[in-house]
Structures are given as C-alpha cells and as structure tokens.
Amino acid sequence: MADSANLPPLRIVGTASCVGGKHPDPPIDKHPLLCWGVSHPVHGSKVFTNDQRASVEDIAIAACETPNLDTLAAKFGTTAEHVRQAIDYALAAKFLG
Amino acid sequence: MDTLTSTANSMLNLIATAAGSTPYMMIYSGTAPSKSGGSYQSATSSGATLLATLPMSNPIGPAASAGVLTLSAITTETGAYTGTPSFFRICTTNTDGTGGANCIAQGTAGVGSGELNFSSQISAGGNVSVTTGMTITNPAAS
C-alpha cells in the first residue's frame, strides 16, 4: 500500500493580447550591398550601404526629391546598385510608401 | 487525493498572501527554468527573455471560492521586447530576484496555447493586456 498521496496540480486559465508596437525590421539578407552600422545611443543602429557612403534613411529621403538612381549614386559617392538596394529596403521597411 | 473545499480555498489564499503587496506578472520567452530543491531559479539561468512586466492588484485577487482564485485586474503595460511568450511568473516585485527568490508561481504561456493564452506574439512598445478573470483552480476541492 502506498504511504503517500498526491494532490492534483493547480489549473490556471487566462487569456492575453498584445496590440501595436514596433514593426520588426525586415531582414537585409536579400540586400547584399547593405549592412547594419553605427549604434547611436539615442537612435540605435541603422542600415547603411556597405561602402558606408550613406544610410538607407538618407537615401530614401533624397530619393523623394531626386528619383534617379545614377544621380543619387553620384550624390552619395556610391553605385546605382547600392542606391537601388537601399530604396528597395526602404520600401520593405516602410520608410517609403 | 482531494480535500474539503474550504481547505482548497485556504491553499489558494496562501498564493495570494505569498504574492505580497506589490505583485507583478512577468512574461518571458524562451525556456522556463525548472525548480531546484523546491525553489524557482532565476529566469536568466535558462536564457529566457523578459518580454513584459505587468503590475497586479493588491491582493492579486479576492478570497478563493469553490476552489477557484480569480485574479483581480492586471495593469496593461507595453512590451519591452518582441517575442513569443512561453511562460509567466508571479513575483513579489518587478524582478524575479537573485536565484528567482521573488518568484512565487510559474505557468506556461503561448500563442494559442498555454495556461496564459496570447492572441499574438508580444511586440516591443505594444500594449500587453491580460484579460480580466484569469483563474487559478485547485482541483483538490472537487
């Protein structure tokens, strides 16, 4: 005969939800000419062209005024492909609509 | 084995007493640390990430009835990190303490599963809300 007895475990039932918040940054692995760089104490890290000529954010802003890859590349001292990838990423990250 | 309902209620009321006057619900992602020697371990010991810290009512609920402790309102807070909740803790303060010493209870969580069932993952900066009416039941009363 057993000399001990067990009480059943407690049952917990609850529901919860989470609404809003920061949208996760899209991955950059499809943009080989981009990289994360420079951690700022307030603004955090940003995605840059891998030649460190400009951030995606700066290129996205400039693209609103100058919608030409070659002109933007010349402005930032990088290549048109770097600019194209930066704009593509800016669209994915919803910097640009 | 079962007990008198009044005894089961007393057991649940001990949980409310143990939670103290400044209780928090801590919600984590990652692996929940197992108990060791009857004590909880620090959540960081298993590499878990604290996603959200929600103040609970004082006491955490009114006296248990019919073997059920129904938790009073838990304050909505914003998530600190983005992640999928996997377990939660009830702690006596807003940290689980050295070696998990402030943790008095732990349960499972998940998206669409778990004792604390979330409708979606937690997002950094998003509001995390536990629906009023969460219950802890002591089946020993039945």
gemmi code that builds the backbone of each chain (N, CA, C; Angstrom):
import gemmi

chains = {
    "A": [
        ("MET", (0.848, -1.196, 0.000), (0.000, 0.000, 0.000), (0.879, 1.240, 0.000)),
        ("ALA", (0.527, 2.182, -0.830), (1.319, 3.414, -0.903), (1.211, 4.183, 0.402)),
        ("ASP", (2.332, 4.832, 0.784), (2.301, 5.592, 2.026), (2.294, 7.099, 1.766)),
        ("SER", (1.951, 7.488, 0.544), (1.825, 8.917, 0.250), (0.691, 9.132, -0.742)),
        ("ALA", (0.172, 10.333, -0.755), (-0.886, 10.686, -1.696), (-0.585, 12.050, -2.284)),
        ("ASN", (-0.887, 12.217, -3.551), (-0.592, 13.480, -4.229), (-1.864, 14.276, -4.456)),
        ("LEU", (-1.761, 15.575, -4.208), (-2.840, 16.465, -4.588), (-2.706, 16.766, -6.079)),
        ("PRO", (-3.804, 16.981, -6.766), (-3.710, 17.312, -8.189), (-3.090, 18.700, -8.369)),
        ("PRO", (-2.400, 18.919, -9.494), (-1.787, 20.239, -9.721), (-2.836, 21.319, -9.941)),
        ("LEU", (-2.443, 22.530, -9.641), (-3.346, 23.665, -9.863), (-3.569, 23.860, -11.364)),
        ("ARG", (-4.749, 24.352, -11.714), (-5.045, 24.674, -13.119), (-5.144, 26.184, -13.253)),
        ("ILE", (-4.464, 26.722, -14.224), (-4.502, 28.162, -14.473), (-5.093, 28.391, -15.859)),
        ("VAL", (-6.036, 29.296, -15.949), (-6.636, 29.623, -17.237), (-6.694, 31.133, -17.378)),
        ("GLY", (-6.048, 31.640, -18.399), (-6.076, 33.077, -18.652), (-5.852, 33.351, -20.118)),
        ("THR", (-6.293, 34.496, -20.563), (-6.041, 34.913, -21.945), (-5.421, 36.300, -21.934)),
        ("ALA", (-4.663, 36.590, -22.967), (-3.976, 37.876, -23.048), (-3.820, 38.264, -24.499)),
        ("SER", (-3.541, 39.525, -24.712), (-3.366, 40.011, -26.076), (-2.286, 41.072, -26.112)),
        ("CYS", (-1.765, 41.316, -27.277), (-0.777, 42.373, -27.474), (-1.168, 43.138, -28.727)),
        ("VAL", (-1.255, 44.440, -28.599), (-1.693, 45.270, -29.717), (-0.649, 46.344, -29.979)),
        ("GLY", (-0.297, 46.519, -31.249), (0.613, 47.598, -31.646), (2.057, 47.240, -31.397)),
        ("GLY", (2.879, 48.249, -31.327), (4.296, 48.038, -31.094), (5.127, 48.233, -32.336)),
        ("LYS", (6.418, 48.113, -32.156), (7.359, 48.361, -33.229), (7.326, 47.211, -34.228)),
        ("HIS", (7.180, 47.548, -35.483), (7.222, 46.523, -36.513), (8.652, 46.018, -36.629)),
        ("PRO", (8.843, 44.703, -36.652), (10.204, 44.186, -36.761), (10.899, 44.697, -38.030)),
        ("ASP", (12.185, 44.966, -37.928), (12.947, 45.388, -39.098), (13.002, 44.241, -40.101)),
        ("PRO", (12.807, 44.536, -41.379), (12.921, 43.455, -42.363), (14.371, 42.976, -42.444)),
        ("PRO", (14.592, 41.708, -42.753), (15.966, 41.202, -42.863), (16.676, 41.844, -44.044)),
        ("ILE", (18.009, 41.936, -43.947), (18.761, 42.563, -45.048), (19.490, 41.534, -45.909)),
        ("ASP", (19.203, 40.254, -45.656), (19.971, 39.241, -46.391), (19.682, 39.228, -47.885)),
        ("LYS", (18.583, 39.832, -48.299), (18.307, 39.924, -49.733), (18.929, 41.177, -50.343)),
        ("HIS", (19.648, 41.918, -49.526), (20.285, 43.156, -49.987), (21.768, 43.090, -49.627)),
        ("PRO", (22.547, 42.353, -50.412), (23.951, 42.109, -50.045), (24.821, 43.356, -50.019)),
        ("LEU", (24.362, 44.457, -50.590), (25.172, 45.677, -50.578), (24.801, 46.589, -49.406)),
        ("LEU", (23.974, 46.069, -48.494), (23.592, 46.836, -47.300), (24.096, 46.133, -46.050)),
        ("CYS", (24.286, 46.909, -44.993), (24.712, 46.301, -43.727), (24.265, 47.195, -42.575)),
        ("TRP", (24.139, 46.582, -41.407), (23.858, 47.367, -40.205), (25.144, 48.082, -39.785)),
        ("GLY", (24.984, 49.306, -39.284), (26.187, 50.021, -38.867), (25.893, 51.066, -37.828)),
        ("VAL", (26.887, 51.527, -37.141), (26.885, 52.639, -36.199), (25.723, 52.594, -35.207)),
        ("SER", (26.002, 52.156, -34.031), (24.985, 52.159, -32.987), (24.986, 53.524, -32.305)),
        ("HIS", (23.858, 54.218, -32.414), (23.737, 55.543, -31.807), (23.055, 55.399, -30.449)),
        ("PRO", (23.518, 56.130, -29.417), (22.930, 55.950, -28.090), (21.444, 56.286, -28.028)),
        ("VAL", (20.976, 57.138, -28.925), (19.554, 57.502, -28.907), (18.815, 56.823, -30.058)),
        ("HIS", (19.386, 56.902, -31.252), (18.661, 56.437, -32.429), (18.927, 54.978, -32.776)),
        ("GLY", (19.902, 54.339, -32.108), (20.173, 52.928, -32.346), (20.908, 52.700, -33.660)),
        ("SER", (20.931, 51.453, -34.093), (21.644, 51.107, -35.317), (20.806, 51.450, -36.540)),
        ("LYS", (21.485, 51.676, -37.644), (20.806, 51.937, -38.909), (21.412, 51.050, -39.982)),
        ("VAL", (20.638, 50.888, -41.049), (21.158, 50.146, -42.192), (21.834, 51.137, -43.136)),
        ("PHE", (23.067, 50.798, -43.542), (23.872, 51.635, -44.436), (24.204, 50.845, -45.705)),
        ("THR", (24.654, 51.571, -46.701), (25.291, 50.885, -47.820), (26.602, 50.304, -47.284)),
        ("ASN", (27.017, 49.167, -47.845), (28.192, 48.508, -47.263), (29.505, 49.222, -47.582)),
        ("ASP", (29.429, 50.276, -48.413), (30.619, 51.109, -48.607), (30.608, 52.313, -47.658)),
        ("GLN", (29.595, 52.303, -46.768), (29.483, 53.318, -45.717), (29.303, 54.734, -46.258)),
        ("ARG", (28.747, 54.857, -47.459), (28.569, 56.194, -48.041), (27.312, 56.888, -47.522)),
        ("ALA", (26.290, 56.101, -47.246), (25.029, 56.719, -46.808), (24.143, 55.690, -46.123)),
        ("SER", (23.242, 56.192, -45.275), (22.268, 55.298, -44.660), (21.073, 55.142, -45.596)),
        ("VAL", (20.341, 54.053, -45.414), (19.115, 53.837, -46.180), (18.158, 55.007, -45.979)),
        ("GLU", (18.115, 55.472, -44.739), (17.225, 56.592, -44.405), (17.572, 57.830, -45.239)),
        ("ASP", (18.874, 58.155, -45.315), (19.294, 59.345, -46.078), (18.978, 59.177, -47.561)),
        ("ILE", (19.237, 57.979, -48.065), (18.957, 57.737, -49.491), (17.456, 57.812, -49.752)),
        ("ALA", (16.672, 57.284, -48.826), (15.212, 57.306, -49.003), (14.693, 58.742, -49.055)),
        ("ILE", (15.232, 59.568, -48.179), (14.794, 60.981, -48.166), (15.206, 61.665, -49.463)),
        ("ALA", (16.448, 61.420, -49.879), (16.937, 62.049, -51.111), (16.168, 61.552, -52.332)),
        ("ALA", (15.743, 60.296, -52.294), (15.020, 59.728, -53.433), (13.671, 60.405, -53.644)),
        ("CYS", (13.137, 60.967, -52.588), (11.860, 61.678, -52.717), (12.035, 62.946, -53.567)),
        ("GLU", (13.213, 63.535, -53.498), (13.477, 64.770, -54.249), (14.115, 64.479, -55.605)),
        ("THR", (14.906, 63.401, -55.647), (15.664, 63.087, -56.865), (15.439, 61.620, -57.241)),
        ("PRO", (14.381, 61.329, -57.953), (14.062, 59.921, -58.255), (14.887, 59.368, -59.419)),
        ("ASN", (16.209, 59.410, -59.285), (17.078, 58.891, -60.344), (18.263, 58.175, -59.709)),
        ("LEU", (18.427, 56.909, -60.028), (19.456, 56.108, -59.368), (20.856, 56.660, -59.598)),
        ("ASP", (21.170, 57.005, -60.840), (22.528, 57.467, -61.148), (22.821, 58.807, -60.476)),
        ("THR", (21.838, 59.678, -60.472), (22.039, 60.985, -59.837), (22.248, 60.819, -58.333)),
        ("LEU", (21.463, 59.934, -57.740), (21.604, 59.691, -56.300), (22.947, 59.026, -55.998)),
        ("ALA", (23.358, 58.101, -56.860), (24.642, 57.430, -56.660), (25.780, 58.451, -56.687)),
        ("ALA", (25.703, 59.364, -57.622), (26.743, 60.397, -57.715), (26.714, 61.301, -56.483)),
        ("LYS", (25.519, 61.597, -56.035), (25.388, 62.482, -54.869), (26.041, 61.867, -53.630)),
        ("PHE", (25.853, 60.547, -53.438), (26.377, 59.904, -52.230), (27.740, 59.236, -52.459)),
        ("GLY", (28.228, 59.283, -53.679), (29.537, 58.698, -53.956), (29.520, 57.187, -53.910)),
        ("THR", (28.376, 56.602, -54.308), (28.260, 55.143, -54.309), (27.779, 54.683, -55.676)),
        ("THR", (27.330, 53.453, -55.782), (26.894, 52.954, -57.092), (25.372, 52.973, -57.186)),
        ("ALA", (24.891, 52.907, -58.405), (23.445, 52.881, -58.621), (22.826, 51.635, -58.002)),
        ("GLU", (23.559, 50.517, -57.992), (23.033, 49.285, -57.401), (22.895, 49.433, -55.884)),
        ("HIS", (23.857, 50.103, -55.255), (23.729, 50.377, -53.818), (22.455, 51.195, -53.553)),
        ("VAL", (22.254, 52.206, -54.380), (21.079, 53.065, -54.204), (19.804, 52.268, -54.449)),
        ("ARG", (19.827, 51.402, -55.461), (18.630, 50.612, -55.760), (18.268, 49.708, -54.577)),
        ("GLN", (19.286, 49.068, -54.017), (19.019, 48.184, -52.882), (18.545, 48.986, -51.663)),
        ("ALA", (19.121, 50.164, -51.472), (18.698, 50.997, -50.339), (17.235, 51.404, -50.474)),
        ("ILE", (16.841, 51.761, -51.683), (15.441, 52.158, -51.904), (14.520, 50.948, -51.743)),
        ("ASP", (14.959, 49.804, -52.240), (14.169, 48.575, -52.098), (13.962, 48.245, -50.619)),
        ("TYR", (15.040, 48.398, -49.838), (14.930, 48.128, -48.402), (14.023, 49.158, -47.726)),
        ("ALA", (14.162, 50.412, -48.141), (13.326, 51.474, -47.561), (11.838, 51.187, -47.803)),
        ("LEU", (11.540, 50.625, -48.964), (10.149, 50.254, -49.250), (9.714, 49.101, -48.348)),
        ("ALA", (10.602, 48.105, -48.171), (10.266, 46.948, -47.327), (10.078, 47.373, -45.874)),
        ("ALA", (10.889, 48.346, -45.439), (10.810, 48.811, -44.057), (9.733, 49.876, -43.864)),
        ("LYS", (9.081, 50.228, -44.962), (8.007, 51.222, -44.966), (8.503, 52.626, -44.643)),
        ("PHE", (9.818, 52.868, -44.893), (10.285, 54.262, -44.851), (9.656, 55.020, -46.013)),
        ("LEU", (9.516, 54.293, -47.120), (8.897, 54.860, -48.318), (7.622, 54.083, -48.619)),
        ("GLY", (6.631, 54.770, -49.133), (5.380, 54.105, -49.447), (5.200, 53.957, -50.940)),
    ],
    "B": [
        ("MET", (-5.999, 12.275, -4.510), (-6.485, 12.715, -3.204), (-7.217, 14.046, -3.368)),
        ("ASP", (-8.259, 14.235, -2.608), (-8.895, 15.556, -2.625), (-9.050, 16.060, -1.189)),
        ("THR", (-9.585, 17.283, -1.076), (-9.701, 17.904, 0.246), (-11.058, 18.590, 0.353)),
        ("LEU", (-11.330, 19.084, 1.531), (-12.505, 19.933, 1.702), (-12.343, 21.169, 0.831)),
        ("THR", (-13.435, 21.688, 0.322), (-13.367, 22.906, -0.484), (-12.752, 24.050, 0.315)),
        ("SER", (-13.098, 24.104, 1.585), (-12.554, 25.190, 2.414), (-11.038, 25.072, 2.534)),
        ("THR", (-10.552, 23.838, 2.592), (-9.104, 23.631, 2.651), (-8.451, 24.030, 1.334)),
        ("ALA", (-9.095, 23.650, 0.227), (-8.577, 24.016, -1.094), (-8.536, 25.541, -1.240)),
        ("ASN", (-9.577, 26.194, -0.750), (-9.590, 27.664, -0.797), (-8.430, 28.243, 0.005)),
        ("SER", (-8.184, 27.673, 1.166), (-7.093, 28.171, 2.008), (-5.750, 28.040, 1.301)),
        ("MET", (-5.572, 26.944, 0.590), (-4.324, 26.750, -0.153), (-4.162, 27.843, -1.202)),
        ("LEU", (-5.247, 28.158, -1.905), (-5.175, 29.210, -2.926), (-4.934, 30.571, -2.284)),
        ("ASN", (-5.544, 30.795, -1.147), (-5.357, 32.089, -0.479), (-3.904, 32.279, -0.034)),
        ("LEU", (-3.224, 31.176, 0.219), (-1.807, 31.269, 0.565), (-0.987, 31.809, -0.610)),
        ("ILE", (-1.426, 31.480, -1.836), (-0.735, 32.017, -3.016), (-0.894, 33.536, -3.044)),
        ("ALA", (-2.118, 33.991, -2.794), (-2.366, 35.436, -2.793), (-1.541, 36.116, -1.703)),
        ("THR", (-1.441, 35.480, -0.551), (-0.645, 36.051, 0.540), (0.831, 36.098, 0.156)),
        ("ALA", (1.307, 35.018, -0.468), (2.722, 34.944, -0.834), (3.086, 35.988, -1.880)),
        ("ALA", (2.120, 36.385, -2.694), (2.398, 37.370, -3.749), (2.697, 38.744, -3.167)),
        ("GLY", (2.299, 38.985, -1.931), (2.639, 40.226, -1.247), (1.822, 41.418, -1.713)),
        ("SER", (2.304, 42.602, -1.357), (1.526, 43.824, -1.600), (1.902, 44.535, -2.893)),
        ("THR", (3.020, 44.137, -3.524), (3.411, 44.762, -4.804), (3.684, 43.667, -5.842)),
        ("PRO", (2.684, 42.861, -6.130), (2.913, 41.726, -7.028), (2.986, 42.140, -8.501)),
        ("TYR", (3.746, 41.397, -9.256), (3.879, 41.618, -10.704), (3.739, 40.297, -11.442)),
        ("MET", (3.206, 40.394, -12.632), (3.242, 39.259, -13.552), (4.338, 39.522, -14.582)),
        ("MET", (5.291, 38.614, -14.670), (6.413, 38.744, -15.599), (6.205, 37.734, -16.720)),
        ("ILE", (6.316, 38.181, -17.944), (6.061, 37.301, -19.087), (7.357, 37.157, -19.897)),
        ("TYR", (7.720, 35.919, -20.168), (9.023, 35.621, -20.774), (8.871, 34.828, -22.067)),
        ("SER", (9.906, 34.940, -22.893), (10.089, 33.989, -23.991), (11.270, 33.095, -23.642)),
        ("GLY", (11.371, 31.980, -24.327), (12.491, 31.070, -24.075), (12.102, 29.939, -23.144)),
        ("THR", (13.104, 29.244, -22.680), (12.881, 28.064, -21.856), (12.650, 28.449, -20.395)),
        ("ALA", (11.603, 27.901, -19.821), (11.337, 28.155, -18.398), (12.295, 27.330, -17.546)),
        ("PRO", (12.976, 27.963, -16.606), (13.872, 27.180, -15.748), (13.060, 26.263, -14.837)),
        ("SER", (13.587, 25.090, -14.610), (12.898, 24.155, -13.724), (13.208, 24.513, -12.275)),
        ("LYS", (12.373, 24.006, -11.384), (12.626, 24.229, -9.962), (13.792, 23.359, -9.510)),
        ("SER", (14.499, 23.870, -8.539), (15.617, 23.097, -7.990), (15.500, 23.131, -6.474)),
        ("GLY", (15.446, 21.972, -5.870), (15.325, 21.927, -4.422), (14.066, 22.597, -3.911)),
        ("GLY", (13.013, 22.578, -4.733), (11.757, 23.191, -4.320), (11.705, 24.687, -4.541)),
        ("SER", (12.770, 25.280, -5.097), (12.801, 26.724, -5.340), (12.883, 27.008, -6.828)),
        ("TYR", (12.330, 28.150, -7.220), (12.478, 28.572, -8.601), (13.896, 29.091, -8.826)),
        ("GLN", (14.334, 28.995, -10.073), (15.631, 29.550, -10.445), (15.404, 30.889, -11.144)),
        ("SER", (16.462, 31.669, -11.246), (16.379, 32.912, -11.995), (15.997, 32.608, -13.432)),
        ("ALA", (15.111, 33.433, -14.006), (14.698, 33.192, -15.395), (15.886, 33.301, -16.335)),
        ("THR", (16.851, 34.133, -15.991), (18.009, 34.287, -16.876), (18.894, 33.046, -16.859)),
        ("SER", (18.714, 32.175, -15.862), (19.558, 30.981, -15.788), (19.295, 30.037, -16.948)),
        ("SER", (18.123, 30.155, -17.559), (17.818, 29.296, -18.702), (17.862, 30.091, -20.002)),
        ("GLY", (18.321, 31.354, -19.903), (18.433, 32.185, -21.104), (17.126, 32.803, -21.541)),
        ("ALA", (16.118, 32.827, -20.660), (14.822, 33.401, -21.019), (14.933, 34.924, -21.152)),
        ("THR", (14.037, 35.486, -21.947), (13.991, 36.938, -22.139), (12.712, 37.483, -21.531)),
        ("LEU", (12.845, 38.496, -20.698), (11.672, 39.129, -20.086), (11.025, 40.056, -21.118)),
        ("LEU", (9.821, 39.704, -21.553), (9.133, 40.476, -22.586), (8.283, 41.593, -22.007)),
        ("ALA", (7.652, 41.343, -20.872), (6.743, 42.354, -20.317), (6.585, 42.148, -18.812)),
        ("THR", (6.377, 43.244, -18.105), (6.218, 43.246, -16.641), (4.937, 43.986, -16.318)),
        ("LEU", (3.954, 43.274, -15.793), (2.626, 43.857, -15.578), (2.298, 43.917, -14.082)),
        ("PRO", (2.028, 45.102, -13.543), (1.622, 45.179, -12.141), (0.283, 44.472, -11.911)),
        ("MET", (0.219, 43.740, -10.814), (-1.026, 43.054, -10.450), (-1.695, 43.805, -9.310)),
        ("SER", (-2.945, 43.474, -9.061), (-3.677, 44.109, -7.960), (-3.140, 43.624, -6.619)),
        ("ASN", (-3.364, 44.414, -5.594), (-3.005, 44.044, -4.222), (-4.275, 43.944, -3.380)),
        ("PRO", (-4.642, 42.747, -2.934), (-4.035, 41.445, -3.249), (-4.308, 41.037, -4.697)),
        ("ILE", (-3.685, 39.963, -5.132), (-3.853, 39.580, -6.534), (-5.281, 39.163, -6.845)),
        ("GLY", (-6.031, 38.846, -5.833), (-7.430, 38.502, -6.046), (-8.160, 38.409, -4.718)),
        ("PRO", (-9.484, 38.425, -4.759), (-10.255, 38.242, -3.526), (-10.129, 36.804, -3.026)),
        ("ALA", (-10.628, 36.558, -1.851), (-10.549, 35.212, -1.266), (-11.111, 34.176, -2.233)),
        ("ALA", (-10.430, 33.041, -2.294), (-10.859, 31.976, -3.201), (-12.235, 31.449, -2.789)),
        ("SER", (-12.968, 31.014, -3.799), (-14.302, 30.480, -3.558), (-14.488, 29.247, -4.434)),
        ("ALA", (-15.074, 28.208, -3.847), (-15.327, 26.955, -4.580), (-14.063, 26.418, -5.240)),
        ("GLY", (-12.946, 26.630, -4.581), (-11.682, 26.109, -5.110), (-11.104, 26.908, -6.255)),
        ("VAL", (-11.582, 28.145, -6.409), (-11.104, 28.980, -7.520), (-10.660, 30.343, -6.998)),
        ("LEU", (-9.438, 30.733, -7.365), (-8.939, 32.083, -7.092), (-9.006, 32.846, -8.403)),
        ("THR", (-9.850, 33.854, -8.446), (-9.976, 34.680, -9.656), (-9.137, 35.931, -9.481)),
        ("LEU", (-8.207, 36.128, -10.382), (-7.300, 37.264, -10.246), (-8.012, 38.575, -10.542)),
        ("SER", (-7.711, 39.576, -9.741), (-8.236, 40.921, -9.999), (-7.461, 41.533, -11.162)),
        ("ALA", (-7.841, 42.750, -11.518), (-7.293, 43.391, -12.721), (-5.772, 43.419, -12.713)),
        ("ILE", (-5.220, 43.160, -13.859), (-3.774, 43.236, -14.079), (-3.545, 44.397, -15.042)),
        ("THR", (-2.647, 45.302, -14.654), (-2.459, 46.531, -15.419), (-1.800, 46.264, -16.775)),
        ("THR", (-2.354, 46.863, -17.809), (-1.761, 46.763, -19.147), (-0.451, 47.545, -19.183)),
        ("GLU", (0.555, 46.936, -19.784), (1.863, 47.599, -19.926), (2.383, 47.371, -21.337)),
        ("THR", (3.398, 48.140, -21.703), (3.992, 47.938, -23.023), (5.077, 46.873, -22.965)),
        ("GLY", (5.202, 46.134, -24.041), (6.232, 45.112, -24.125), (7.616, 45.734, -24.226)),
        ("ALA", (8.583, 45.109, -23.562), (9.961, 45.597, -23.615), (10.704, 45.035, -24.820)),
        ("TYR", (10.352, 43.805, -25.198), (11.000, 43.148, -26.334), (9.948, 42.431, -27.161)),
        ("THR", (10.287, 42.197, -28.395), (9.423, 41.409, -29.272), (9.760, 39.926, -29.112)),
        ("GLY", (8.724, 39.108, -28.955), (8.972, 37.676, -28.824), (7.689, 36.910, -28.573)),
        ("THR", (7.811, 35.610, -28.637), (6.669, 34.737, -28.383), (6.688, 34.309, -26.922)),
        ("PRO", (5.637, 34.639, -26.165), (5.637, 34.274, -24.743), (5.605, 32.759, -24.564)),
        ("SER", (6.386, 32.265, -23.618), (6.411, 30.820, -23.376), (6.129, 30.469, -21.916)),
        ("PHE", (6.371, 31.408, -21.029), (5.996, 31.168, -19.635), (5.838, 32.496, -18.905)),
        ("PHE", (5.176, 32.439, -17.777), (4.994, 33.652, -16.972), (5.268, 33.330, -15.522)),
        ("ARG", (5.542, 34.372, -14.774), (5.773, 34.215, -13.348), (4.964, 35.254, -12.578)),
        ("ILE", (4.563, 34.898, -11.392), (4.010, 35.867, -10.452), (5.104, 36.102, -9.420)),
        ("CYS", (5.495, 37.374, -9.282), (6.606, 37.712, -8.405), (6.167, 38.746, -7.377)),
        ("THR", (6.909, 38.832, -6.301), (6.563, 39.765, -5.228), (7.016, 41.195, -5.529)),
        ("THR", (7.817, 41.359, -6.569), (8.240, 42.679, -7.009), (8.537, 42.597, -8.502)),
        ("ASN", (9.063, 43.696, -9.069), (9.201, 43.721, -10.525), (10.505, 43.112, -11.040)),
        ("THR", (11.152, 42.305, -10.228), (12.231, 41.447, -10.715), (12.010, 40.073, -10.081)),
        ("ASP", (12.540, 39.047, -10.714), (12.357, 37.726, -10.104), (13.421, 37.435, -9.053)),
        ("GLY", (14.333, 38.382, -8.871), (15.270, 38.298, -7.751), (16.432, 37.346, -7.980)),
        ("THR", (17.414, 37.470, -7.123), (18.576, 36.589, -7.204), (18.144, 35.142, -7.022)),
        ("GLY", (18.502, 34.331, -7.999), (18.116, 32.917, -7.923), (16.615, 32.705, -8.019)),
        ("GLY", (15.898, 33.711, -8.532), (14.449, 33.570, -8.667), (13.711, 33.645, -7.348)),
        ("ALA", (14.359, 34.265, -6.343), (13.795, 34.261, -4.989), (12.467, 35.009, -4.876)),
        ("ASN", (12.197, 35.926, -5.801), (10.947, 36.698, -5.721), (9.788, 36.030, -6.451)),
        ("CYS", (10.061, 34.919, -7.097), (9.022, 34.220, -7.865), (8.243, 33.288, -6.940)),
        ("ILE", (6.916, 33.429, -6.952), (6.119, 32.557, -6.086), (5.254, 31.579, -6.890)),
        ("ALA", (5.144, 31.800, -8.202), (4.375, 30.864, -9.032), (4.811, 31.019, -10.477)),
        ("GLN", (4.661, 29.965, -11.226), (5.068, 29.984, -12.636), (4.101, 29.153, -13.447)),
        ("GLY", (3.787, 29.619, -14.649), (2.883, 28.864, -15.514), (3.326, 28.959, -16.958)),
        ("THR", (2.678, 28.190, -17.801), (3.033, 28.197, -19.218), (2.279, 29.302, -19.952)),
        ("ALA", (2.886, 29.778, -21.038), (2.224, 30.759, -21.897), (2.512, 30.379, -23.342)),
        ("GLY", (1.746, 30.918, -24.241), (1.975, 30.643, -25.655), (1.006, 31.443, -26.494)),
        ("VAL", (1.206, 31.371, -27.788), (0.255, 31.996, -28.715), (-0.695, 30.885, -29.168)),
        ("GLY", (-1.930, 30.970, -28.694), (-2.921, 29.934, -28.992), (-2.786, 28.703, -28.137)),
        ("SER", (-1.995, 28.802, -27.083), (-1.811, 27.650, -26.192), (-1.328, 28.163, -24.840)),
        ("GLY", (-1.163, 27.243, -23.908), (-0.608, 27.604, -22.613), (-1.660, 28.013, -21.605)),
        ("GLU", (-1.235, 28.040, -20.353), (-2.149, 28.468, -19.294), (-2.498, 29.946, -19.431)),
        ("LEU", (-1.554, 30.716, -19.942), (-1.843, 32.112, -20.303), (-1.732, 32.174, -21.823)),
        ("ASN", (-2.896, 32.232, -22.450), (-3.014, 32.042, -23.893), (-3.075, 33.405, -24.588)),
        ("PHE", (-2.030, 33.725, -25.364), (-1.975, 35.010, -26.062), (-2.569, 34.889, -27.466)),
        ("SER", (-3.150, 35.994, -27.900), (-3.720, 36.016, -29.251), (-2.637, 36.243, -30.296)),
        ("SER", (-1.494, 36.795, -29.884), (-0.410, 37.049, -30.828), (0.870, 37.196, -30.028)),
        ("GLN", (1.987, 37.289, -30.727), (3.240, 37.477, -30.006), (3.291, 38.886, -29.418)),
        ("ILE", (4.179, 39.080, -28.477), (4.366, 40.386, -27.854), (5.315, 41.208, -28.722)),
        ("SER", (4.970, 42.475, -28.908), (5.822, 43.366, -29.690), (6.394, 44.445, -28.786)),
        ("ALA", (7.654, 44.771, -29.000), (8.259, 45.864, -28.247), (7.448, 47.128, -28.462)),
        ("GLY", (7.044, 47.770, -27.383), (6.271, 49.003, -27.480), (4.777, 48.795, -27.622)),
        ("GLY", (4.343, 47.556, -27.842), (2.920, 47.281, -27.961), (2.293, 47.012, -26.609)),
        ("ASN", (1.008, 47.278, -26.494), (0.321, 47.052, -25.222), (0.112, 45.559, -24.973)),
        ("VAL", (0.456, 45.118, -23.770), (0.248, 43.727, -23.365), (-0.872, 43.717, -22.319)),
        ("SER", (-1.955, 43.027, -22.618), (-3.128, 43.025, -21.740), (-3.518, 41.602, -21.373)),
        ("VAL", (-3.677, 41.376, -20.074), (-4.220, 40.104, -19.613), (-5.706, 40.320, -19.339)),
        ("THR", (-6.514, 39.511, -19.967), (-7.962, 39.662, -19.840), (-8.388, 39.449, -18.385)),
        ("THR", (-9.244, 40.326, -17.897), (-9.750, 40.208, -16.526), (-10.476, 38.872, -16.359)),
        ("GLY", (-10.239, 38.238, -15.230), (-10.935, 36.985, -14.950), (-10.052, 35.762, -15.020)),
        ("MET", (-8.730, 35.963, -15.097), (-7.812, 34.817, -15.085), (-8.021, 34.042, -13.786)),
        ("THR", (-8.022, 32.728, -13.864), (-8.334, 31.928, -12.674), (-7.228, 30.928, -12.353)),
        ("ILE", (-7.094, 30.649, -11.079), (-6.257, 29.542, -10.603), (-7.198, 28.620, -9.843)),
        ("THR", (-7.282, 27.391, -10.316), (-8.219, 26.432, -9.739), (-7.454, 25.340, -8.997)),
        ("ASN", (-7.942, 25.005, -7.839), (-7.377, 23.891, -7.073), (-8.314, 22.699, -7.206)),
        ("PRO", (-7.966, 21.759, -8.086), (-8.875, 20.632, -8.331), (-9.048, 19.735, -7.112)),
        ("ALA", (-8.198, 19.938, -6.114), (-8.320, 19.114, -4.910), (-9.651, 19.338, -4.205)),
        ("ALA", (-10.316, 20.444, -4.574), (-11.604, 20.743, -3.934), (-12.727, 19.863, -4.462)),
        ("SER", (-12.505, 19.236, -5.615), (-13.611, 18.513, -6.234), (-13.745, 17.114, -5.655)),
    ],
}
model = gemmi.Model(1)
for chain_id, residues in chains.items():
    chain = gemmi.Chain(chain_id)
    for i, (resn, *xyz) in enumerate(residues, 1):
        res = gemmi.Residue()
        res.name, res.seqid = resn, gemmi.SeqId(i, " ")
        for name, pos in zip(("N", "CA", "C"), xyz):
            atom = gemmi.Atom()
            atom.name, atom.element = name, gemmi.Element(name[0])
            atom.pos, atom.b_iso = gemmi.Position(*pos), 0.0
            res.add_atom(atom)
        chain.add_residue(res)
    model.add_chain(chain)
structure = gemmi.Structure()
structure.add_model(model)
structure.setup_entities()
